[in-house]
Amino acid sequence: MAEQAEEKPRLISATFEFSQEGNCVDGGDEELTIRCISSLGIDNDGGCFYVLDTEQWSFNDASELQELIDRISKVIKK
């Protein structure tokens, strides 16, 4: 009887937490959680939706958010 190939673990979801010093308006530390979610699993789908969760995080422009997304993408693709 032929042995079945052992299935490798699949990445289903991932959560990334970031922190930064507060802005000059509100002060205090700011935290941002970005969850990567896919209904089929990240490995099965080849990517994910990005869900942002924060109460205080602020961006000066869209490129700052893109930098975080790019950083996460590099981790997930490895």
C-alpha positions in Angstrom: 0.0 0.0 0.0 1.4 3.4 -1.0 2.0 5.9 1.7 0.1 9.1 1.5 2.2 12.2 1.3 2.1 14.2 4.5 0.3 17.5 4.1 2.3 20.5 5.1 0.7 23.0 7.6 -1.1 25.8 5.9 -1.3 29.4 7.1 -4.9 30.3 7.8 -4.7 33.8 9.2 -2.2 36.2 10.8 -2.2 39.1 13.1 0.3 41.9 13.2 0.6 44.5 15.9 2.4 47.8 15.5 3.1 50.7 17.9 4.4 54.2 17.6 4.8 57.3 19.6 1.6 59.4 19.7 1.1 62.4 17.5 1.4 65.9 18.8 -2.4 66.3 19.0 -3.4 63.4 21.2 -0.1 62.3 22.7 0.4 58.8 24.1 1.5 55.7 22.3 -0.6 54.5 19.4 -1.3 50.9 18.5 -2.4 49.4 15.3 -3.5 45.8 14.7 -3.7 44.5 11.1 -5.3 41.1 10.7 -4.8 39.1 7.5 -7.9 37.0 6.8 -9.0 34.7 4.0 -12.0 32.5 3.8 -10.0 29.7 2.2 -6.8 30.3 4.2 -3.9 32.5 3.2 -1.9 29.7 1.6 -4.9 28.3 -0.3 -6.0 31.8 -1.5 -2.5 33.2 -2.2 -3.3 36.3 -0.2 -5.7 37.9 2.3 -7.9 40.8 3.2 -6.3 43.3 5.5 -8.5 44.3 8.5 -7.3 47.4 10.5 -8.1 47.8 14.1 -7.1 51.0 16.0 -8.4 53.8 18.1 -5.5 56.3 17.8 -3.2 55.5 14.9 -2.8 58.2 12.3 -1.1 58.3 8.9 0.4 61.4 7.3 -0.4 59.9 3.9 -1.4 56.7 2.1 2.3 55.7 1.5 2.7 55.0 5.3 -0.1 52.5 5.3 1.3 51.0 2.1 4.7 50.5 3.8 3.0 48.5 6.6 1.1 46.4 4.1 4.3 45.7 2.0 6.1 44.7 5.2 3.3 42.2 6.1 3.2 40.8 2.6 6.9 40.0 2.8 6.4 38.0 6.0 3.4 36.1 4.6 5.1 35.2 1.3 8.1 33.6 3.0 
